Amino acid sequence: MNNYIDSKPFVFCLFGSWKHKTNQGMKASYLLFLMIPAYFSGFAQKVFSEGTILYNVSVISGKAEPGVADAFDGATLTVYMKGSEVRSDFKSILMTQSIIYSAKDSSAVKLNESGQQKYITYLNSSQWVQYNRKYDGIRFNYQSDSKTVAGYNCKKAVGTLKDGGQIVVYYTPDLVALAPGYEYEFKNLPGMPLEYEVTSGKIVVKYSASSIQFSAVNASRFDLPTSGYKILDYKQ
């Protein structure tokens, strides 16, 4: 498991201390060197390269829209990560949607099931960008609010879309995804989103992580079906 830190301020301090050639300067450099582990441990992020996150889905506004609300309320979103591959499974009483994303080429495959109908859609990297175009240019306002989600301390940010819509998100700076592009709207967050609210039509849906596991994920989880699905071409 790798860790990531921004070492630029640290390198600058080392260089500045090295320039002093007096004994006092040498002592300062030595003390700074001893402080390296403390600096690293305070700012390190754990890279989430393999594991599973379970989100509970609930409708917090707009339940007067029963058809749409039923598709979300009580649903779950399970995200499986293994190296450069990510699979997200959204399951409700009305439908199932899975997205299998590959960070190697920024492509994705979308699987939809509703009743007896099963569809598969292939998206190359440019189509994946087009599919998520509503999130292009999202700007986050980082706020002082914080809360604990699934055992992790999370910070609040409010993302504003080009159309004026907003996404409220609580992210933990302690974790960072190895393949952040699977959640296009959050790819530039300085941490992993563990709770967020999105608007779909007249309803507001909340996704809240209830468990995070770092156990191994079977590679077969990312295998694509070879039959039983009708190919549905992506249309912009």
Protein Blocks (a to p, Z undefined) as FASTA:
>chain_A
ZZdddfklmmmmmmmmmmpmcfklmmmmmmmmmmmmmmmmmmcccddfbdcdddddddfe
hplmmmlmmmmgopacddddehjbccdddddfkbccdddddfklopacddddehjbccdd
dddfklmmmmmmmmgoiacdddfbdcdeehiacdddddddfkopacdddddfkbccfblm
lmmmlmmpgbdcfbdcddehjaccddddfbdcfbdcdfklmpccfehiacddddZZ
